[in-house]
Amino acid sequence: PGHHRDWIDCIRSRQRPIADVEIGARSVTVCHLANLAYWNRRKLRYDPKTWQFVGEAEANQWLDRARREPWRLPTV
């Protein structure tokens, strides 16, 4: 019935949707990684387990940004 209907149904049933947040995060990450490699004009090695570039401190700075208080992500 489509993603919108699935989302509504999952709110009611407390089940996971067809396209869960993890799928979306991993999908958009590929696009961001391609852009970062393009902007840095070089190949970059990425570790999907740590969500960091391997040996690339400069490129890792682009994976997040500073947030002003009170807006911040929880520490995991």
C-alpha positions, -999 to 999 in steps of 0.1 A, spaced: 0 0 0 30 23 0 54 38 26 30 63 41 3 37 47 29 13 61 42 41 84 7 47 98 0 10 102 33 6 121 25 34 145 -7 15 154 8 -19 156 43 -9 170 59 -30 143 90 -19 123 82 -3 89 92 -16 55 119 11 52 132 13 87 153 43 98 185 21 96 178 15 59 173 52 53 204 62 72 227 37 54 212 47 20 218 84 25 252 78 39 264 64 6 254 97 -11 272 118 16 303 97 13 304 101 -25 301 139 -20 329 140 6 352 120 -17 344 144 -46 349 176 -25 382 162 -11 393 152 -46 406 118 -34 396 83 -25 385 78 11 383 45 30 352 43 52 345 19 81 307 13 83 310 -2 118 325 30 133 309 54 108 343 70 103 369 74 76 401 53 82 431 75 88 414 106 75 411 132 103 403 160 79 375 141 62 361 129 95 355 166 104 329 167 77 308 139 92 293 161 119 291 197 129 292 218 160 258 224 176 248 253 198 232 247 231 207 233 239 208 214 206 230 183 207 229 146 200 229 122 229 261 104 237 260 67 229 
